[in-house]
Amino acid sequence: MVERAFAWLHQIKRLRIRHERRADIHQDLLELAGSLICLRRLRTSF
């Protein structure tokens, strides 16, 4: 399950190739990507 989540996160190019130098921006992008993944999963389950 964890490996699948990492694979979903790596589908987002901005996270796969880290352009941000600041760790807080990268963390925010990770949280946004996680939210988008959860939203997509919820949309397909209903």
PDB file as gemmi writes it, atoms N, CA and C in Angstrom:
CRYST1    1.000    1.000    1.000  90.00  90.00  90.00 P 1                      
ATOM      1  N   MET A   1       0.816  -1.183   0.000  1.00  0.00           N  
ATOM      2  CA  MET A   1       0.000   0.000   0.000  1.00  0.00           C  
ATOM      3  C   MET A   1       0.874   1.266   0.000  1.00  0.00           C  
ATOM      4  N   VAL A   2       1.935   1.253   0.771  1.00  0.00           N  
ATOM      5  CA  VAL A   2       2.820   2.415   0.831  1.00  0.00           C  
ATOM      6  C   VAL A   2       3.539   2.600  -0.500  1.00  0.00           C  
ATOM      7  N   GLU A   3       3.989   1.504  -1.102  1.00  0.00           N  
ATOM      8  CA  GLU A   3       4.674   1.594  -2.387  1.00  0.00           C  
ATOM      9  C   GLU A   3       3.743   2.140  -3.462  1.00  0.00           C  
ATOM     10  N   ARG A   4       2.475   1.784  -3.389  1.00  0.00           N  
ATOM     11  CA  ARG A   4       1.493   2.296  -4.341  1.00  0.00           C  
ATOM     12  C   ARG A   4       1.310   3.797  -4.158  1.00  0.00           C  
ATOM     13  N   ALA A   5       1.286   4.252  -2.927  1.00  0.00           N  
ATOM     14  CA  ALA A   5       1.146   5.691  -2.665  1.00  0.00           C  
ATOM     15  C   ALA A   5       2.361   6.453  -3.188  1.00  0.00           C  
ATOM     16  N   PHE A   6       3.546   5.896  -3.003  1.00  0.00           N  
ATOM     17  CA  PHE A   6       4.748   6.537  -3.548  1.00  0.00           C  
ATOM     18  C   PHE A   6       4.692   6.576  -5.074  1.00  0.00           C  
ATOM     19  N   ALA A   7       4.194   5.522  -5.686  1.00  0.00           N  
ATOM     20  CA  ALA A   7       4.071   5.505  -7.149  1.00  0.00           C  
ATOM     21  C   ALA A   7       3.101   6.588  -7.617  1.00  0.00           C  
ATOM     22  N   TRP A   8       2.012   6.772  -6.901  1.00  0.00           N  
ATOM     23  CA  TRP A   8       1.060   7.836  -7.263  1.00  0.00           C  
ATOM     24  C   TRP A   8       1.707   9.205  -7.112  1.00  0.00           C  
ATOM     25  N   LEU A   9       2.488   9.397  -6.056  1.00  0.00           N  
ATOM     26  CA  LEU A   9       3.161  10.675  -5.854  1.00  0.00           C  
ATOM     27  C   LEU A   9       4.198  10.941  -6.948  1.00  0.00           C  
ATOM     28  N   HIS A  10       4.864   9.887  -7.418  1.00  0.00           N  
ATOM     29  CA  HIS A  10       5.893  10.067  -8.439  1.00  0.00           C  
ATOM     30  C   HIS A  10       5.298  10.298  -9.823  1.00  0.00           C  
ATOM     31  N   GLN A  11       3.990  10.119  -9.980  1.00  0.00           N  
ATOM     32  CA  GLN A  11       3.351  10.451 -11.247  1.00  0.00           C  
ATOM     33  C   GLN A  11       3.287  11.955 -11.447  1.00  0.00           C  
ATOM     34  N   ILE A  12       3.391  12.716 -10.378  1.00  0.00           N  
ATOM     35  CA  ILE A  12       3.367  14.173 -10.465  1.00  0.00           C  
ATOM     36  C   ILE A  12       4.795  14.638 -10.721  1.00  0.00           C  
ATOM     37  N   LYS A  13       5.008  15.208 -11.896  1.00  0.00           N  
ATOM     38  CA  LYS A  13       6.363  15.539 -12.337  1.00  0.00           C  
ATOM     39  C   LYS A  13       7.075  16.504 -11.395  1.00  0.00           C  
ATOM     40  N   ARG A  14       6.340  17.431 -10.857  1.00  0.00           N  
ATOM     41  CA  ARG A  14       6.962  18.445  -9.996  1.00  0.00           C  
ATOM     42  C   ARG A  14       7.532  17.804  -8.730  1.00  0.00           C  
ATOM     43  N   LEU A  15       6.979  16.694  -8.299  1.00  0.00           N  
ATOM     44  CA  LEU A  15       7.509  16.006  -7.125  1.00  0.00           C  
ATOM     45  C   LEU A  15       8.603  15.004  -7.501  1.00  0.00           C  
ATOM     46  N   ARG A  16       8.500  14.462  -8.701  1.00  0.00           N  
ATOM     47  CA  ARG A  16       9.494  13.487  -9.140  1.00  0.00           C  
ATOM     48  C   ARG A  16      10.857  14.142  -9.321  1.00  0.00           C  
ATOM     49  N   ILE A  17      10.859  15.310  -9.955  1.00  0.00           N  
ATOM     50  CA  ILE A  17      12.087  16.079 -10.136  1.00  0.00           C  
ATOM     51  C   ILE A  17      11.971  17.292  -9.230  1.00  0.00           C  
ATOM     52  N   ARG A  18      12.734  17.305  -8.188  1.00  0.00           N  
ATOM     53  CA  ARG A  18      12.585  18.349  -7.174  1.00  0.00           C  
ATOM     54  C   ARG A  18      13.271  19.634  -7.628  1.00  0.00           C  
ATOM     55  N   HIS A  19      12.452  20.640  -7.944  1.00  0.00           N  
ATOM     56  CA  HIS A  19      12.971  21.932  -8.376  1.00  0.00           C  
ATOM     57  C   HIS A  19      13.088  22.902  -7.210  1.00  0.00           C  
ATOM     58  N   GLU A  20      12.293  22.704  -6.182  1.00  0.00           N  
ATOM     59  CA  GLU A  20      12.276  23.642  -5.061  1.00  0.00           C  
ATOM     60  C   GLU A  20      13.484  23.430  -4.167  1.00  0.00           C  
ATOM     61  N   ARG A  21      14.087  24.501  -3.771  1.00  0.00           N  
ATOM     62  CA  ARG A  21      15.214  24.402  -2.855  1.00  0.00           C  
ATOM     63  C   ARG A  21      14.750  24.484  -1.409  1.00  0.00           C  
ATOM     64  N   ARG A  22      13.625  25.145  -1.215  1.00  0.00           N  
ATOM     65  CA  ARG A  22      13.111  25.296   0.154  1.00  0.00           C  
ATOM     66  C   ARG A  22      12.291  24.062   0.535  1.00  0.00           C  
ATOM     67  N   ALA A  23      12.578  23.539   1.695  1.00  0.00           N  
ATOM     68  CA  ALA A  23      11.906  22.322   2.158  1.00  0.00           C  
ATOM     69  C   ALA A  23      10.429  22.562   2.452  1.00  0.00           C  
ATOM     70  N   ASP A  24      10.058  23.769   2.897  1.00  0.00           N  
ATOM     71  CA  ASP A  24       8.659  24.020   3.223  1.00  0.00           C  
ATOM     72  C   ASP A  24       7.782  24.021   1.978  1.00  0.00           C  
ATOM     73  N   ILE A  25       8.299  24.511   0.851  1.00  0.00           N  
ATOM     74  CA  ILE A  25       7.521  24.480  -0.386  1.00  0.00           C  
ATOM     75  C   ILE A  25       7.354  23.041  -0.866  1.00  0.00           C  
ATOM     76  N   HIS A  26       8.412  22.257  -0.765  1.00  0.00           N  
ATOM     77  CA  HIS A  26       8.327  20.847  -1.162  1.00  0.00           C  
ATOM     78  C   HIS A  26       7.321  20.094  -0.285  1.00  0.00           C  
ATOM     79  N   GLN A  27       7.329  20.378   0.998  1.00  0.00           N  
ATOM     80  CA  GLN A  27       6.379  19.747   1.911  1.00  0.00           C  
ATOM     81  C   GLN A  27       4.947  20.135   1.551  1.00  0.00           C  
ATOM     82  N   ASP A  28       4.732  21.394   1.223  1.00  0.00           N  
ATOM     83  CA  ASP A  28       3.393  21.838   0.821  1.00  0.00           C  
ATOM     84  C   ASP A  28       2.930  21.140  -0.451  1.00  0.00           C  
ATOM     85  N   LEU A  29       3.837  20.962  -1.405  1.00  0.00           N  
ATOM     86  CA  LEU A  29       3.473  20.254  -2.628  1.00  0.00           C  
ATOM     87  C   LEU A  29       3.151  18.789  -2.352  1.00  0.00           C  
ATOM     88  N   LEU A  30       3.876  18.177  -1.430  1.00  0.00           N  
ATOM     89  CA  LEU A  30       3.566  16.793  -1.055  1.00  0.00           C  
ATOM     90  C   LEU A  30       2.172  16.684  -0.438  1.00  0.00           C  
ATOM     91  N   GLU A  31       1.834  17.636   0.417  1.00  0.00           N  
ATOM     92  CA  GLU A  31       0.509  17.627   1.044  1.00  0.00           C  
ATOM     93  C   GLU A  31      -0.587  17.863   0.012  1.00  0.00           C  
ATOM     94  N   LEU A  32      -0.346  18.757  -0.928  1.00  0.00           N  
ATOM     95  CA  LEU A  32      -1.317  19.022  -1.983  1.00  0.00           C  
ATOM     96  C   LEU A  32      -1.506  17.788  -2.858  1.00  0.00           C  
ATOM     97  N   ALA A  33      -0.417  17.129  -3.203  1.00  0.00           N  
ATOM     98  CA  ALA A  33      -0.500  15.914  -4.014  1.00  0.00           C  
ATOM     99  C   ALA A  33      -1.252  14.816  -3.275  1.00  0.00           C  
ATOM    100  N   GLY A  34      -0.997  14.676  -1.993  1.00  0.00           N  
ATOM    101  CA  GLY A  34      -1.733  13.678  -1.207  1.00  0.00           C  
ATOM    102  C   GLY A  34      -3.216  13.975  -1.158  1.00  0.00           C  
ATOM    103  N   SER A  35      -3.555  15.239  -1.048  1.00  0.00           N  
ATOM    104  CA  SER A  35      -4.965  15.628  -1.045  1.00  0.00           C  
ATOM    105  C   SER A  35      -5.622  15.328  -2.386  1.00  0.00           C  
ATOM    106  N   LEU A  36      -4.911  15.605  -3.473  1.00  0.00           N  
ATOM    107  CA  LEU A  36      -5.457  15.324  -4.803  1.00  0.00           C  
ATOM    108  C   LEU A  36      -5.644  13.830  -5.025  1.00  0.00           C  
ATOM    109  N   ILE A  37      -4.708  13.026  -4.542  1.00  0.00           N  
ATOM    110  CA  ILE A  37      -4.827  11.574  -4.669  1.00  0.00           C  
ATOM    111  C   ILE A  37      -6.048  11.082  -3.892  1.00  0.00           C  
ATOM    112  N   CYS A  38      -6.229  11.591  -2.676  1.00  0.00           N  
ATOM    113  CA  CYS A  38      -7.395  11.196  -1.876  1.00  0.00           C  
ATOM    114  C   CYS A  38      -8.688  11.625  -2.548  1.00  0.00           C  
ATOM    115  N   LEU A  39      -8.714  12.822  -3.122  1.00  0.00           N  
ATOM    116  CA  LEU A  39      -9.905  13.301  -3.805  1.00  0.00           C  
ATOM    117  C   LEU A  39     -10.249  12.420  -5.000  1.00  0.00           C  
ATOM    118  N   ARG A  40      -9.248  12.049  -5.770  1.00  0.00           N  
ATOM    119  CA  ARG A  40      -9.492  11.170  -6.922  1.00  0.00           C  
ATOM    120  C   ARG A  40     -10.030   9.821  -6.480  1.00  0.00           C  
ATOM    121  N   ARG A  41      -9.478   9.287  -5.394  1.00  0.00           N  
ATOM    122  CA  ARG A  41      -9.954   7.980  -4.912  1.00  0.00           C  
ATOM    123  C   ARG A  41     -11.390   8.067  -4.412  1.00  0.00           C  
ATOM    124  N   LEU A  42     -11.720   9.181  -3.745  1.00  0.00           N  
ATOM    125  CA  LEU A  42     -13.088   9.350  -3.263  1.00  0.00           C  
ATOM    126  C   LEU A  42     -14.076   9.513  -4.401  1.00  0.00           C  
ATOM    127  N   ARG A  43     -13.685  10.218  -5.456  1.00  0.00           N  
ATOM    128  CA  ARG A  43     -14.575  10.430  -6.588  1.00  0.00           C  
ATOM    129  C   ARG A  43     -14.893   9.115  -7.293  1.00  0.00           C  
ATOM    130  N   THR A  44     -13.912   8.209  -7.387  1.00  0.00           N  
ATOM    131  CA  THR A  44     -14.156   6.948  -8.070  1.00  0.00           C  
ATOM    132  C   THR A  44     -14.919   5.972  -7.195  1.00  0.00           C  
ATOM    133  N   SER A  45     -14.924   6.161  -5.892  1.00  0.00           N  
ATOM    134  CA  SER A  45     -15.600   5.203  -5.017  1.00  0.00           C  
ATOM    135  C   SER A  45     -17.090   5.494  -4.878  1.00  0.00           C  
ATOM    136  N   PHE A  46     -17.532   6.690  -5.271  1.00  0.00           N  
ATOM    137  CA  PHE A  46     -18.960   7.001  -5.157  1.00  0.00           C  
ATOM    138  C   PHE A  46     -19.643   6.968  -6.449  1.00  0.00           C  
TER     139      PHE A  46                                                      
END                                                                             
